Amino acid sequence: MADHWIENHKRDSWRRQAKASGYRARSAFKLIQIQERFKLIREGDVVLDVGSHPGGWAQVAVELIGDGGLVLGVDLEPCQPVEGATILVGDITEDLTQERILEELNHRPINTIISDISPDITGKWDVDQTVAMTLVADVFDFSMKLLCKGGSFTSKLFQGVGVEELIKAVKPHFSEVKRFSPDASRNSSSEVYLICRNFMPWTVTKHINIRKKYEELLEPKLSGNEIDDGPKEVYSSFQVRRKKAD
Ligand SMILES: C[S@@+](CC[C@H](N)C(=O)[O-])C[C@H]1O[C@@H](n2cnc3c(N)ncnc32)[C@H](O)[C@@H]1O
């Protein structure tokens, strides 16, 4: 009960701070804290904000890029315009939305992808977590190849099955992949951010399929066919000596 009270209190405190500083959502502080630690967004950057409603991250990104850059948000839900950002309404996994994103980018490579995407919650934790992981893999598949050399990709993940496998699937494409829990999301213990820095474009082909790779890596775990090396041999100096007959 006491823990619950503390969590609610912290959440309310971030909400109050967001209101006082003009941000639309307390999630803005998560991006601010990620930025303080990893310096992902720079002046003049092109930023893709995936799952951008109601616009808290877009507000922060606009402040960071200054005048020369572009913040392009996309969400299933329409939101109030964010000054300095372009926000599209659509499903990031659908062709039509992807074409509109490409049009808006007009061949400009992306410096930073920030994704706070969360699918609709059914209330069944296993189902929600699995759907969320697959959605993140789909976002990688569409957007990673649009990143410039040295670009970064940050995504919310929900802790649980598949996190290790997704990290394994994306690791070859970035020189640094880390998990980070900003203070502002500590009250949501299931949430963690995956920070992938320094994209290496020469590691991806046109037909890259992170989702397929992720599902292949996950398959043995789900079917219970993980290779078991069996019990390890234990070496010891202890020996059994026969007692000499008298
Ligand atoms: C936690 S909210 C994002 C909050 C946002 N970062 C902010 O600071 O205001 C997650 C968003 O992901 C969006 N979303 C979920 N699935 C999506 C999809 N397939 N395509 C685009 N947006 C999606 C939801 O509509 C929701 O608004």
The ligand as an SDF file (V2000), in Angstrom:
LIG
                    3D

 27 29  0  0  0  0  0  0  0  0999 V2000
    3.0780    6.7400  -24.4580 C   0  0  0  0  0  0  0  0  0  0  0  0
    2.3090    7.4220  -25.8730 S   0  0  0  0  0  0  0  0  0  0  0  0
    3.5510    8.5160  -26.4440 C   0  0  0  0  0  0  0  0  0  0  0  0
    3.7390    9.7640  -25.6290 C   0  0  0  0  0  0  0  0  0  0  0  0
    4.6070   10.7820  -26.3250 C   0  0  0  0  0  0  0  0  0  0  0  0
    5.9790   10.3340  -26.4140 N   0  0  0  0  0  0  0  0  0  0  0  0
    4.5920   12.1200  -25.6190 C   0  0  0  0  0  0  0  0  0  0  0  0
    5.5950   12.4810  -24.9990 O   0  0  0  0  0  0  0  0  0  0  0  0
    3.6100   12.8390  -25.7190 O   0  0  0  0  0  0  0  0  0  0  0  0
    2.3750    6.0770  -27.0050 C   0  0  0  0  0  0  0  0  0  0  0  0
    1.7220    6.3660  -28.3310 C   0  0  0  0  0  0  0  0  0  0  0  0
    2.0040    5.3100  -29.2760 O   0  0  0  0  0  0  0  0  0  0  0  0
    0.9690    5.3650  -30.2340 C   0  0  0  0  0  0  0  0  0  0  0  0
    0.9410    4.1840  -31.1130 N   0  0  0  0  0  0  0  0  0  0  0  0
    0.6650    2.9030  -30.7780 C   0  0  0  0  0  0  0  0  0  0  0  0
    0.7220    2.1040  -31.8520 N   0  0  0  0  0  0  0  0  0  0  0  0
    1.0510    2.8870  -32.9160 C   0  0  0  0  0  0  0  0  0  0  0  0
    1.2530    2.6420  -34.3080 C   0  0  0  0  0  0  0  0  0  0  0  0
    1.1360    1.4000  -34.8310 N   0  0  0  0  0  0  0  0  0  0  0  0
    1.5850    3.6850  -35.1100 N   0  0  0  0  0  0  0  0  0  0  0  0
    1.7030    4.9350  -34.5920 C   0  0  0  0  0  0  0  0  0  0  0  0
    1.5160    5.2340  -33.2800 N   0  0  0  0  0  0  0  0  0  0  0  0
    1.1960    4.2350  -32.4490 C   0  0  0  0  0  0  0  0  0  0  0  0
   -0.2980    5.4880  -29.3730 C   0  0  0  0  0  0  0  0  0  0  0  0
   -1.3840    5.9950  -30.1260 O   0  0  0  0  0  0  0  0  0  0  0  0
    0.1770    6.4390  -28.2650 C   0  0  0  0  0  0  0  0  0  0  0  0
   -0.2430    7.7570  -28.4770 O   0  0  0  0  0  0  0  0  0  0  0  0
  1  2  1  0
  2  3  1  0
  2 10  1  0
  3  4  1  0
  4  5  1  0
  5  6  1  0
  5  7  1  0
  7  8  2  0
  7  9  1  0
 10 11  1  0
 11 12  1  0
 11 26  1  0
 12 13  1  0
 13 14  1  0
 13 24  1  0
 14 15  1  0
 14 23  1  0
 15 16  2  0
 16 17  1  0
 17 18  1  0
 17 23  2  0
 18 19  1  0
 18 20  2  0
 20 21  1  0
 21 22  2  0
 22 23  1  0
 24 25  1  0
 24 26  1  0
 26 27  1  0
M  CHG  2   2   1   9  -1
M  END
$$$$
